[in-house]
């Protein structure tokens, strides 16, 4: 089946896609997945970090502010090979106007075959201090309560944070 693509253009280019269902998703829970454009990069390169939100069974509605910032609840974490968080220079900013409480044009619903996500192209030098093996993770900590938008229940603060599995990336000097 060919994927159907619905574009929802934000500052970073978020997308909603149709894809084959994933059998290993937790029932009725929101899941965050992270992928990178490569698992081996040079320090001088750029890497694309892709974030996907999925819910295997029950539909989940969420605020579609997809960008790295505390106001969106999306945090990028980089860990070194010993599991310690790396101080990064990547500015995680996605400034936006406070959301309209009607939710008009600000919500997306995922579930089953439907998922949503976004890509960010980042210079490797801003993520890591030097060559080595690193793990990249995303944590989504919803900034809004479930009932923030009139007439719509969203994945909110009450549902808690969701953390992706880590993706290992080897960084070389060349």
WOQUITA-V922384 format. One line per field, one symbol per residue. psi: psi as a letter, one per 30 degrees, with the letter a starting at -180 (. if undefined). A space follows every 10 residues. Layout:
BEGIN
psi: ???
END
This chain:
BEGIN
psi: kkkkkjkjja efillklklk ljfgkkkgkk kkkkllflgj llefllkkkk kkklkedkkk klkhjjljle ffgkkkkkka fggkkkjlgj jikiklkkkk ffgjgglkkl kcfkllalkk kkkeffelfa laklkklkkj jkfllegekk fkkljaeffl lkkllkkkkk kle.
END
